[in-house]
Structures are given as structure tokens and as C-alpha cells.
């Protein structure tokens, strides 16, 4: 008699498991397929891979500029209105940080190829040597192919004023330094209205510029470009 009761118990448990599987297993599978995760309090659902949107401060307005690009076209700040773009200062014969900056900017370009709402402005700080032809050859060597990537040259004093006073990104002649010039390795991010924008750090202060030499700075820049393009 005891053996029969035990058998009945097993049958009952099996029946409960079967009903549970029929009712709830399809829902569990569906949730896994949709990458839905329930938090420990079971109060809300989150999509796997979501993150908080960065808070971007407005640093100031981009000064007016008008220079000549690698295709001998006149390019001004007005040509960038309506686009999110990145600004840098470099020179083609730079023996130190410029090659790293250029390679990293190409990484940024890769994320936005074919996107006409994105652009890059690369200003040479050695305009006497970096003619449009030299800039064109440099662009071809590095694979700078985005239609809105303009390598710009022009009046020496105007470029230096734009860097030092307009963007507060230091550039200068340095005869005793290899290459003959000094400049920062930072990139500036500009929104569609021509405002310099910047992510805030953990203390709520704007970082102002993005490190063009480090992978972390480049990844942060790419994320913030995506964010601005959605605004």
C-alpha cells in the first residue's frame, strides 16, 4: 500500500512539472530570445546592452573660419552647419603624435562612412608646406575618404588664431622640437548648430576635449557623435 502511495506521489509531481512546462516554458524562451532581464525586485525589465545617454555640455560657439581643402575647395564653418563634426589641428610632416591622431580619426570615420550628417575638419598648422596637393596625398595615404572630411590650409595667422583663441587648443612654432611645431593631441566635437560640445566627467564637469591618442577617448567620442546625431 505504501508503495502505491509513493507511485501516486511521483505521478502527481510529474503532472505538476508537465503543466508548468506547458504554461511557462514558452514565455521563458521568448524572454531569453528577446534578451529581456528581470531585476532582483522584479519591478521592471531592461533591454540587454542599454546604457545611460551621456550628458553633453555646451562649451561655446565655433568661430567663423574659411580655408581651402585638399580638393582646392573653399570650406567654411557654414558648410558644416546641420552636421556633427570633429575638429583637429595637425601637420603632415609631424614625426610624433599626428600619425596616431590620423589613424584614430580614421577609426572614427569608419563608424560614419556614408553618413552625410557627419564630418571632420583637419586644420594644418604648417600651411606653408601643407598645400592642397600635399594634403590630398596625405589623405590618400591614410584612407581619409569620407566626403565631409576636409583637410584645410590657408593663412598662417588665421589658423593659429582659430586654434589658440577660437578653440583654445594650443599650437605653436617650436624650432627646437623635432618637426618644428607643437600642438595638442585633442579633438573637439561640434554639434549641428555649430556649438562645441563635451561629455561630463564623473564629477559633472565637462572634459572639454577628447583625447585623440587614447582608445578610451576615441570610443567616448564615437559614442557621443552617435548621441548628437540622434538629437
MOZI-V895323 format. One record per helix or strand. SS is the DSSP state (2 for helix, 1 for strand). FROM is the first residue (numbers start at 1). TO is the last residue. If there is no record, write none. Layout:
SS;FROM;TO  SS;FROM;TO
This chain:
2;2;33  1;36;38  1;45;47  1;56;61  1;66;68  1;74;76  2;77;80  1;84;90  2;98;111  1;118;124  2;132;142  1;149;153  2;156;167  1;171;173  1;181;183  1;186;190  1;195;200  1;206;206  1;210;211  2;215;230
